[in-house]
Amino acid sequence: MAEGREAPEQAPWYTVVGVIEDGAGLNQAVTEIRELGVGRDDLTVVLKRENADETEPFPEGTRYIIIPSDKRGLEVPIGFAISFIILGLFFAITTPAIGIPTFVVFVSLAAILFAASLTRVGIDPLLTEMEAPYEEAGTWNGEFEQGKVLVFASTRERRLLRPIREALQRSDAMYYIVDRRLEPRAVHQATLHRSGGRRVDESVLERSGEA
């Protein structure tokens, strides 16, 4: 009787996350990481831009996600806020007994929507979708909102962790090592691109027709 063989266990994934200043240092770090042998699907740069159609000077095929730096997509919450105020005034004038309390509630809802509209599109939805470590995600989000760029380099080869880390450090980046694969995806207004080509993917909402 033939002896069965156990399937070899695959090496675990690791992700080095770099928090780096936008500019020449970022481009150099990305180039060095690609040259180390990190695949085009295992390296993702997440950055904020006003114009998502501007090309980035990364090595050919590099995967990057652009999060808009404007306040697009806020027409709906602002419209609802205005509607709440108008309806509240209507009820307050026509039926004061119940209209005034209703008006107060509607104004509170409108205030919440207006406050939300002042918040720029951020990286939180992306970090939540890929289940990033909670504490680190808070730090990454804060740095991103201060103008930093996030670099996610995943590998199964432990020997690459040190060279990737050193490539980031040469560009004065902070780095974190997570013992699993983190693969950012384009969600909530974000768009996925490949350097040297056009946009290759729309956000999840846009693909589903809900945006």
N, C-alpha and C positions, 0 to 999 in steps of 0.2 A: 504494500500500500504506500502510495507516494506521501511523503511528508509535506505538510503545508508550511508555507513560509509566511511569517508575519510581515505585513507591509511596513516599510521603514517610516518612522515618524518624521514629519516635516519639521524643519527648524522653525522656531517661533519668529514672529515678526517683531521688529523694533521700529519706532519712529523717532527721529530727531526733529524737534520743533525749534526753529530759530526765530528770534524776535530781533529784527534788524532795521536799521535806518534805510529809508528809501534813497536810491542813488547809485553811484558807481560801485560802492561796496557790495550792494545787493547783487548787482549783475556779475561781479567777480565771484561771489560766493556760489551763486547758482551755476556758473560755468565750471567752477572747480568740482562741485558736487556731481554734476553730470559727467565730468571727466573721470571721476572715481569709479564709474560704472553703474551708478544709480539709474534705473530705467526711466524712460520718459513718462511712464504711467505711475511711477513710484515717487515722483517729485512734483509737488504742487506749491505754487506761490500764490498767496492771497494778499491783494493790495486794493487800495481805494483810489478811484479815478473819477473825475468829472465827466470825461468822455471815454466810454467803454470801447470805442472803435479805434483808439490810438494803439498802435502796436508797441510791444515791449521788446527791448534789445536782449532777449534771452537766447540761449542756443536753440537751434531749429528743433521744433517739436515739443519744447518745454510746455508743460501744462500750467496754466495760471487762471485764477478766478478774480474777476473784478467786481467789487462792491461799489455801487454809486455813492459819491460823496455829497449828492444833493438830497432834497427831500421829496423825491418823486413818489407817486402813488398815494399822496395824502389827500387827494380830492374827495374820496369817499368819506373818511372820518370827519373832515371839515364840513362836508355837506350835511352829514348827520347831525353835527353839533349845531349848525344853523337851523336845521329843521326842528330840533328839540326846543330851541329858544322860541321859534315862531309858534309852535304848538302850545308851549307853555303859556305864552302871552295870550293866545286865543282862549284857552281854558280859563285863565285868570280873569279875562274880561267878560266872557259869556256866563260862566258859572263860578263866581268868586268863592263859594263855600268849599268846593273841592278843587277849584282852579288854582288858588294860591298855593296850597301844598304841592299840587302837581307841578306848578311852575318852578317851585324850589327844587323838586327832584330833577326836572328836565334841565335846569340850569346847572345842577351838579354834574349830570351826565355830560352836558356840553363842555363843562370845564375840564373833565377828564379827557375827552376827545381832543380838545385843543392842546392840552398838555402833552398828550401822546404825539400830536402832530409836530411838536417842536423837537422831537427826538429824531436824530438822523438815522438812516438805514445803517445798521451795524453788523457785526460779525457773529453776534449771539446765536441767531438761528442756525448758522452753519456749524458752530461748535456744538450746539445741542443735537443737531441731526446726526453728527458722527460720534456722539457720546464721548466727547473729550472729558478728561478728568476734571471734576468740578472746581477744585481750588485753582488749578493751573489755568483753566478756561477763563476764570475771572481776571487773572493777571493778563492773559493774552488779549482779552477784550479791551481792558484798560489801556494797554500799550498800543493796540491797534487804533483806538480812538484818539490817541495822542499823535498819530501819524506814522507809527511803525508798520512794518510789513511782516507777515508771517510766512515762514518757509517750512513745509512738511516733507521730510525725506524718509521714506520707509525702506527697510531692507531686512533680509533674513540672515545676512552675514554680519556676525558680531565684529569681525575684523574691520568693517567699514565704519563702525560707530565713532571711533577716535578720529579718523581722517575727516569725516563729515563735521564733527564737532570743531576740529581745528580750522577747517575752511570757514566756518561761521565766526569763530573767534578772531580770525585774521581781519574780519570786517567789523570787529567790535560788537558782535551780536551776542545776546543772551541765548542760552540753549537749554532745552529740556529733553530728556530721553524717556519715552513712554514704551512699556514692554508689550505693545501690540500695534497693529497697523491702524493708522488714522488716515482716512482718505477723504479730504474735503470735497463736498459736492456743491453745485450751484443751487442755492435755495434763496427764496425771499428777495427778489430783485437782482440777485447776483447772476453773472454770466460766466460761462466757462470758455476759455480760448486756448489755442495752441500758437506758440510763437511761430512766425513765418507763414501764418495762414489766417483765415477768417474765423469768426466765432464758430465753435463747434458744438455748442450746446446751449440751450436756453435754460432758465431757471425751472425748477420743478413745477411752479405754478403756471408759468408760461406754456410749458409742454402740455399740461393737462387742460389748458384753456380756461383756467380760473383767474389768471392775472388780469 
